[in-house]
Every structure is written in C-alpha cells, then in structure tokens.
C-alpha cells in the first residue's frame, strides 16, 4: 500500500507533535518515554539497581572484545525513524563511533545491535513492542537480558512477513552461559537478578 503525499505529511506532523510532547515529559516526569506505532510508552523503571548494573556490565564486557572503532553506547540520543513514526532508546547500542557524529537522533540502520535489559515495570515493552519495532527499523541484532528470569535471547536474520519485518532466528541463553552478540562473545555470569 502506498501512502498519499498528504497522508505522509500528516503522519510526519503527528510524529513531530508526539516527539515534542515526549521531550517535554522527559524533563518533568520520572522514567523514560519512547514512541511506537501504538503511541507513547512510559517506562517507570528505577534508574539504579539490577537494571543499571546489567547495562554497565554488558557494555564493559562488549567493549573489551569489540574493535576500537565500535562502542557499546548507553547514553543519548535515541534512534528514530520519522517515516515509521518510531523513536526508541536502547539500553545499549553497538554502533561505530563515526556513526555517532550526527545532529539529533541516531539512524537505527547504523546500529550493529540493540541491547535491552528487561524492566521490572514493563517487560512487554522489550519482549513484544521492541521485538516488532527493531526489525522494522532495520536493527540487525536485538538482544534481551531479563533479570526477572536470569535468561535472555538473541534475535537475528530479519525477513519479511505479512505483518512486517521480523527476526527469523532466536537463540536463547541463561545467565552463566556465554552469549554471542554479532561477532563477539561475552560472559553472562555475575549479572544481577531482580529480587
């Protein structure tokens, strides 16, 4: 189905209005805000504890084994595809340092991998919503670490489906096993769990 120019313009204006609303809320309300096809996702996760420690340890372990031109980035900005109306903020983004030299949001197609640590307050955001959005954005590798269960999964091989692009390959792991993310293998021992 092709989108008429007026529809595309309306969608772009709507996305921009939602984006401006999210930016206003980011400064005043706790948690993080992202934009999906369904609307705004508000994750109330606490900024400390097992979630942040998992993010830190995964980032440090990846940076030890990746080439110097790649980073495991945990800051801002977000990744955004305005045409799809999606703005996401991965917990860890594997990206070339050169691809970070942009104004505004990162191009999601520049990511080597997006890594999420499941939030205790909104696990479906990582397991359902981002599972749909990341292949649509063209992110080739999506990894989930789940401190609720001490397990996770690596998703790769984007392929077309009637519902849109999806990952064809899912490799599950449990904490304590090594996990391969792209071309790099890291340990998952000593990753914290939610109490």
Phi, psi and omega in degrees: 000128177267148180263130178295150180306321179294322177294317180296319179294317178299315179298319179295319178294320177297315179299317180297319179296317178295319179299317179296322176297315179299317179298320178295317182290326180304325183278343188241337184245148179289159179092189180240155180235137176224162181244128176239180175299330182275347181134211185268135174252127178246116179255117184273016186307147176287143185283001181231182174091203186303324180298309183291324179292321176298314179303313180299311183294321178296315180301311182296320181293320178295316183294339176288333187250348181273158175295157185300332183284350177255149177230155170256093190270134181241009183257208177262164009273187177279178167251140187213140170235101184296324181298324179272348181072035184235132174227121182232157177229090179298149176296319176225132176242122172272119187208149175290138179304323180298328180283354177271352183277063181225157172272139178081204184291153174287149172286121182299335179288348177278344181289139172277323179203151170244131182238131179237141171255121186300131177278138178297326186278339185209066184296331180295336177301320180276317186278338183242297187294311180288333175297329177276317187287318186297317176293327176298325178280349179089017178284115190290333181228128177235127183236135178241127170252128185240097180294348176291322187246350185068038181212180178187190181205152175245127181246132182216181173062072178294135177218155181284145173223167177301336179268004183111177181299140178219162174280133181271334186243132177233122176242114182272155176214160172243151179303136184110335176271157171284149178231137178259124179242109186066242180258004190239139181249132178231159177278151175245007178292155178064020172276133185288157176245155173288141180285000000 
